[in-house]
């Protein structure tokens, strides 16, 4: 009997064990995926048991493990993962070209891809992604954002306009004197701590904010900051105009606290930044919110929006010119494609308006103003 043709009893047993092991792991991963999907339909259970239950410990653990590292471990993780996927893709192409891609190998590759996707889905949701399904800031502040009209926008833009002008004049110089990045990151954490006196859910202890390794690339992909759900790090594109950084830091730190929705992260970042003792944090925030609100007002009442712009002081107008120049320098054909993918990613994670979800923060601000009478 030829051993190369007829496998031994031991080899047959080993093959059976491998197949059984693969089946068991497949059933386990599929069961976890189904459980996570079903669990996502119960937002208040997620809020109680995940977002306010185990997630704060997960988030603190990530920031404790990776926060002290001076570079972004998450960026290295993305690079390594991307390189590995590129290697697999090239290998499959090469095998196909040389006709070595047999049916067994195809099934093996598909199995590996399926297992990998399932593992990433589980890890992503358990480490952060389930926060997309929580009631979040709505239940914590007892807010109910409703459809707002042109008058609501006129009221809120009028308030933001005044605060924007006042805070810029308090900075008081044509060219703002900026602090070192680590100091800005530290002050952002202090802003959250100050806000947590009245809003305990904003308590933020261990920081993990890093410079993005892909900053220059970010100019062409259209991002100022991003959160890594696999390492809990917040990355900042520090090539942006520096007066934008304080608010963007607060936005990404809000993601670290478990506010996955972009509009909620923006609003929580706002609540933190306006509690900062540093006037630049307040200016950075009012600048961003005024841009959102006045842009939306323009589609409802262009004359009112243009009138608001005319009332901005010259220092604010100069800063707006700087921001527009910054984005214009990096205009390219790739950015719209990236935005399409990101738009679908947001829609797949309970943000039905996709990229437009960022603008929904003005609805939160209007609801907050109507309930608490302040901005």
C-alpha positions as CSV (number, residue, x, y, z in Angstrom):
1,X,0.0,0.0,0.0
2,X,1.4,3.4,-1.0
3,X,1.4,5.7,2.1
4,X,1.5,8.8,-0.2
5,X,-1.8,7.7,-1.7
6,X,-3.5,6.0,1.2
7,X,-3.3,8.1,4.3
8,X,-2.5,6.3,7.6
9,X,-5.2,5.9,10.3
10,X,-3.5,8.6,12.3
11,X,-3.7,11.1,9.4
12,X,-7.4,10.3,8.9
13,X,-8.0,10.9,12.6
14,X,-6.1,14.2,12.4
15,X,-8.1,15.3,9.4
16,X,-11.3,14.5,11.1
17,X,-10.2,16.5,14.2
18,X,-9.3,19.5,12.1
19,X,-12.7,19.4,10.4
20,X,-14.5,19.1,13.7
21,X,-12.5,21.9,15.2
22,X,-13.2,24.1,12.1
23,X,-16.9,23.3,12.4
24,X,-17.0,24.1,16.2
25,X,-15.2,27.4,15.7
26,X,-17.5,28.2,12.8
27,X,-20.6,27.6,14.9
28,X,-19.1,29.6,17.8
29,X,-18.3,32.6,15.7
30,X,-21.6,32.5,13.8
31,X,-23.5,32.2,17.2
32,X,-21.6,35.2,18.6
33,X,-22.3,37.3,15.4
34,X,-26.0,36.5,15.7
35,X,-26.1,37.2,19.4
36,X,-24.5,40.6,18.8
37,X,-26.9,41.5,16.0
38,X,-29.9,40.6,18.2
39,X,-28.5,42.4,21.2
40,X,-28.1,45.6,19.0
41,X,-31.9,45.8,18.8
42,X,-32.2,46.5,22.5
43,X,-30.6,50.0,23.0
44,X,-31.5,50.4,26.6
45,X,-30.0,47.0,27.5
46,X,-26.9,48.1,25.6
47,X,-26.8,51.4,27.6
48,X,-27.1,49.6,30.9
49,X,-25.0,46.5,30.5
50,X,-22.5,47.5,27.8
51,X,-22.1,51.3,27.5
52,X,-22.3,52.0,31.2
53,X,-21.4,48.5,32.3
54,X,-18.4,46.8,30.8
55,X,-17.4,49.4,28.1
56,X,-15.8,51.9,30.5
57,X,-13.5,49.2,31.8
58,X,-12.6,48.2,28.2
59,X,-12.0,51.8,27.2
60,X,-9.9,52.5,30.3
61,X,-7.9,49.3,29.7
62,X,-7.1,50.3,26.1
63,X,-6.0,53.8,27.1
64,X,-3.9,52.4,30.0
65,X,-2.1,49.9,27.7
66,X,-1.6,52.1,24.7
67,X,-1.8,55.7,26.1
68,X,1.8,55.9,27.3
69,X,3.2,54.9,23.9
70,X,4.4,58.1,22.2
71,X,3.3,56.9,18.7
72,X,0.0,55.5,17.4
73,X,0.0,51.8,17.8
74,X,-3.3,51.7,16.0
75,X,-1.8,53.3,12.9
76,X,0.9,50.6,12.9
77,X,-1.9,48.0,13.2
78,X,-3.8,49.5,10.3
79,X,-0.5,49.4,8.2
80,X,0.3,45.8,9.1
81,X,-3.3,44.7,8.4
82,X,-3.4,46.5,5.1
83,X,0.0,45.1,4.0
84,X,-1.2,41.6,4.9
85,X,-4.4,41.9,3.0
86,X,-2.5,43.3,0.0
87,X,-0.1,40.3,0.2
88,X,-3.0,37.9,0.2
89,X,-4.6,39.6,-2.8
90,X,-1.4,39.5,-4.8
91,X,-0.8,35.8,-3.8
92,X,-4.3,34.9,-5.0
93,X,-3.7,36.7,-8.3
94,X,-0.4,34.9,-8.7
95,X,-1.9,31.5,-8.0
96,X,-4.7,32.2,-10.4
97,X,-2.3,33.2,-13.2
98,X,-0.3,30.0,-12.7
99,X,-3.5,27.9,-12.5
100,X,-2.5,26.7,-9.0
101,X,-5.8,28.0,-7.5
102,X,-7.5,24.6,-7.0
103,X,-11.0,24.1,-5.7
104,X,-9.6,23.0,-2.3
105,X,-7.5,26.2,-2.1
106,X,-10.4,28.4,-3.1
107,X,-12.6,26.9,-0.4
108,X,-9.7,27.2,2.1
109,X,-9.2,30.9,1.3
110,X,-13.0,31.6,1.5
111,X,-13.1,29.8,4.9
112,X,-10.2,31.9,6.2
113,X,-11.8,35.1,4.9
114,X,-15.1,34.2,6.5
115,X,-13.5,33.5,9.8
116,X,-11.4,36.7,9.6
117,X,-14.5,38.9,8.9
118,X,-16.5,37.2,11.7
119,X,-13.6,37.7,14.2
120,X,-13.2,41.4,13.2
121,X,-17.0,41.9,13.4
122,X,-17.1,40.4,17.0
123,X,-14.0,42.3,18.1
124,X,-15.2,45.6,16.7
125,X,-18.6,45.4,18.4
126,X,-17.4,44.1,21.7
127,X,-14.5,46.6,22.0
128,X,-16.6,49.7,20.9
129,X,-19.1,49.2,18.1
130,X,-22.1,48.3,20.2
131,X,-22.1,52.0,21.3
132,X,-23.7,52.8,17.9
133,X,-26.9,51.3,19.2
134,X,-27.1,53.0,22.6
135,X,-29.7,55.7,23.5
136,X,-26.6,57.8,24.6
137,X,-26.8,61.5,25.2
138,X,-30.5,61.7,24.5
139,X,-31.4,59.7,27.6
140,X,-28.5,61.1,29.7
141,X,-29.7,64.7,29.2
142,X,-33.3,63.9,28.6
143,X,-33.2,65.6,25.1
144,X,-35.5,64.9,22.2
145,X,-34.2,66.5,19.1
146,X,-37.0,67.4,16.7
147,X,-37.2,68.9,13.2
148,X,-36.0,72.5,13.5
149,X,-37.1,75.3,11.3
150,X,-35.4,78.4,9.8
151,X,-36.3,80.5,12.9
152,X,-34.6,77.9,15.2
153,X,-31.5,78.2,13.0
154,X,-31.6,82.0,13.0
155,X,-31.8,82.0,16.8
156,X,-29.0,79.5,17.3
157,X,-26.7,81.1,14.7
158,X,-27.3,84.5,16.2
159,X,-26.1,83.2,19.6
160,X,-23.1,81.4,18.1
161,X,-22.2,84.4,16.1
162,X,-21.9,86.5,19.2
163,X,-20.0,83.9,21.1
164,X,-17.7,83.4,18.1
165,X,-16.8,87.1,17.8
166,X,-16.4,87.5,21.6
167,X,-14.1,84.5,22.0
168,X,-12.0,85.5,19.0
169,X,-11.5,89.0,20.4
170,X,-10.5,87.6,23.8
171,X,-7.7,85.7,22.0
172,X,-6.9,89.2,21.0
173,X,-4.1,88.9,18.5
174,X,-4.0,88.5,14.7
175,X,-1.8,85.4,14.8
176,X,-2.8,83.1,17.7
177,X,0.0,81.9,20.0
178,X,-0.4,78.2,20.2
179,X,0.6,75.8,22.9
180,X,2.5,72.5,22.3
181,X,0.3,69.6,21.2
182,X,0.7,67.5,24.4
183,X,-0.4,70.5,26.5
184,X,-3.5,71.0,24.3
185,X,-4.3,67.3,24.7
186,X,-3.9,67.6,28.5
187,X,-6.2,70.6,28.6
188,X,-8.8,68.7,26.6
189,X,-8.8,66.0,29.4
190,X,-9.1,68.8,32.0
191,X,-12.1,70.2,30.1
192,X,-13.9,66.8,30.3
193,X,-13.1,66.6,34.0
194,X,-14.5,70.1,34.5
195,X,-17.7,69.2,32.6
196,X,-18.0,65.9,34.6
197,X,-18.7,68.0,37.8
198,X,-22.3,68.5,36.5
199,X,-22.3,65.7,33.9
200,X,-20.7,62.6,35.6
201,X,-20.9,60.5,32.5
202,X,-18.2,62.8,31.0
203,X,-15.6,61.7,33.5
204,X,-12.3,61.1,31.6
205,X,-9.3,59.8,33.5
206,X,-6.6,58.2,31.3
207,X,-5.8,60.0,28.0
208,X,-4.6,58.4,24.8
209,X,-4.4,61.0,22.1
210,X,-1.8,60.7,19.4
211,X,-0.5,62.4,16.3
212,X,-1.7,60.5,13.2
213,X,1.1,58.8,11.2
214,X,-1.0,59.5,8.1
215,X,-1.5,63.3,8.6
216,X,-0.4,64.3,5.2
217,X,-2.4,61.5,3.6
218,X,-5.4,62.7,5.7
219,X,-5.3,66.0,3.9
220,X,-6.2,64.2,0.7
221,X,-8.6,61.7,2.3
222,X,-10.5,64.5,4.1
223,X,-10.1,63.7,7.8
224,X,-9.0,65.8,10.7
225,X,-9.1,63.0,13.3
226,X,-10.3,59.5,13.8
227,X,-10.8,57.0,16.6
228,X,-9.3,53.5,16.5
229,X,-11.8,51.0,18.0
230,X,-9.3,48.3,18.2
231,X,-6.8,50.1,20.4
232,X,-8.8,52.9,21.9
233,X,-6.5,55.6,20.6
234,X,-7.6,59.0,19.3
235,X,-5.5,60.1,16.3
236,X,-5.3,63.8,15.2
237,X,-4.2,65.1,11.8
238,X,-2.0,67.8,13.1
239,X,-1.5,69.5,9.7
240,X,-4.9,71.2,10.1
241,X,-5.1,74.9,11.0
242,X,-4.1,74.8,14.7
243,X,-7.1,76.7,16.0
244,X,-9.3,73.8,14.9
245,X,-7.3,71.3,17.0
246,X,-8.9,71.9,20.5
247,X,-12.4,71.0,19.4
248,X,-11.3,68.1,17.2
249,X,-9.5,66.6,20.2
250,X,-12.6,66.9,22.3
251,X,-14.7,65.2,19.5
252,X,-12.3,62.2,19.3
253,X,-12.1,61.9,23.1
254,X,-15.9,61.8,23.1
255,X,-15.6,58.7,20.9
256,X,-13.3,57.2,23.5
257,X,-16.0,57.7,26.1
258,X,-18.4,55.6,24.0
259,X,-20.3,58.1,21.9
260,X,-20.0,56.4,18.5
261,X,-22.5,58.5,16.6
262,X,-20.7,61.4,15.0
263,X,-23.4,63.9,16.0
264,X,-23.3,62.8,19.6
265,X,-19.5,62.8,19.7
266,X,-19.6,66.3,18.3
267,X,-22.1,67.4,20.9
268,X,-20.3,65.8,23.8
269,X,-17.1,67.4,22.5
270,X,-18.9,70.7,22.6
271,X,-20.0,70.2,26.2
272,X,-16.4,69.5,27.2
273,X,-14.8,72.3,25.2
274,X,-17.0,75.1,26.4
275,X,-16.1,74.1,30.0
276,X,-12.4,74.7,29.3
277,X,-10.6,77.6,31.0
278,X,-8.7,78.1,27.8
279,X,-10.5,80.6,25.6
280,X,-9.0,79.0,22.5
281,X,-11.0,75.8,23.2
282,X,-14.2,77.8,23.3
283,X,-13.3,79.7,20.1
284,X,-12.4,76.5,18.3
285,X,-15.8,75.0,19.2
286,X,-17.9,78.0,18.4
287,X,-16.1,78.3,15.1
288,X,-17.0,74.7,14.1
289,X,-20.6,75.0,15.3
290,X,-21.2,78.3,13.6
291,X,-19.9,76.9,10.3
292,X,-22.3,73.9,10.6
293,X,-25.3,76.0,11.7
294,X,-24.8,78.9,9.2
295,X,-24.3,76.4,6.3
296,X,-27.6,74.8,7.2
297,X,-29.3,78.1,7.5
298,X,-28.0,79.1,4.0
299,X,-30.2,76.3,2.5
300,X,-33.3,77.7,4.4
301,X,-32.6,81.4,4.2
302,X,-29.5,82.4,2.2
303,X,-30.0,86.1,2.9
304,X,-29.9,85.5,6.7
305,X,-26.8,83.3,6.4
306,X,-25.0,86.0,4.3
307,X,-26.0,88.6,6.9
308,X,-24.5,86.5,9.6
309,X,-21.2,86.2,7.7
310,X,-21.1,90.0,7.2
311,X,-21.4,90.4,11.0
312,X,-18.3,88.3,11.8
313,X,-15.3,90.3,12.8
314,X,-12.3,90.4,10.5
315,X,-10.2,88.0,12.6
316,X,-12.8,85.3,12.3
317,X,-13.1,85.9,8.6
318,X,-9.4,85.5,8.2
319,X,-9.5,82.2,10.0
320,X,-12.3,81.0,7.8
321,X,-10.2,81.9,4.7
322,X,-7.3,79.9,6.2
323,X,-9.5,76.8,6.6
324,X,-10.9,77.1,3.1
325,X,-7.4,77.5,1.7
326,X,-6.3,74.4,3.7
327,X,-9.0,72.2,2.1
328,X,-8.5,73.6,-1.3
329,X,-4.8,72.7,-1.4
330,X,-5.7,69.1,-0.9
331,X,-8.6,68.7,-3.4
332,X,-8.2,65.5,-5.4
333,X,-10.1,62.8,-7.2
334,X,-9.6,60.2,-4.5
335,X,-11.3,62.0,-1.6
336,X,-14.9,61.7,-3.1
337,X,-14.4,57.9,-3.4
338,X,-13.2,57.7,0.2
339,X,-16.2,59.7,1.3
340,X,-18.6,57.3,-0.5
341,X,-17.1,54.3,1.5
342,X,-17.2,56.2,4.8
343,X,-20.8,57.3,4.1
344,X,-21.8,53.6,3.6
345,X,-19.8,52.7,6.8
346,X,-21.8,55.2,8.8
347,X,-25.1,54.1,7.3
348,X,-24.2,50.5,8.2
349,X,-23.8,51.6,11.8
350,X,-27.2,53.1,12.5
351,X,-26.4,56.6,11.1
352,X,-29.0,56.6,8.4
353,X,-27.9,60.0,7.0
354,X,-24.3,58.9,6.5
355,X,-21.9,61.8,6.3
356,X,-24.8,64.2,6.8
357,X,-24.9,62.9,10.4
358,X,-22.1,65.4,11.3
359,X,-24.6,68.2,10.7
360,X,-27.2,66.7,13.0
361,X,-25.2,68.1,16.0
362,X,-27.0,71.4,15.4
363,X,-30.3,69.6,16.2
364,X,-28.8,68.5,19.5
365,X,-27.6,72.0,20.2
366,X,-31.1,73.5,19.5
367,X,-32.8,70.9,21.7
368,X,-30.2,71.6,24.5
369,X,-30.9,75.4,24.2
370,X,-34.6,74.9,24.3
371,X,-34.4,72.7,27.4
372,X,-31.7,74.4,29.4
373,X,-31.7,78.0,27.9
374,X,-28.0,78.2,27.3
375,X,-25.4,77.5,24.6
